[in-house]
Amino acid sequence: MIKRVIFDVIVFILVFIVPWWISLLLLLIGIFAFNNYYEFIIACAIIYSLYSMPGDRLISSPVFFAGVIIILYIIIQVVRNNIILYKK
């Protein structure tokens, strides 16, 4: 549990310091390292709010982005559970 808290603090500090793609790599590592890593969704929302460009298109809508991130999280969890290394 303490490892997860330390990892979360490091990731959320780095979200504001390093480029978005490095933060995203760390978040993907967190998904595979910890069970039910919901911090992925929160951190992606922070990254989106920091790096998004305003616009009129659907792709720049915060609601669309939130839906895509939640669907991506579910897909990653399903794939992760089907990997042989994670089967119990």
Summary of the structure (lengths in Angstrom):
residues: 88
radius of gyration: 14.1
end to end distance: 20.3
largest distance: 46.8
contacts: 202
relative contact order: 0.11
helix: 80%
strand: 0%
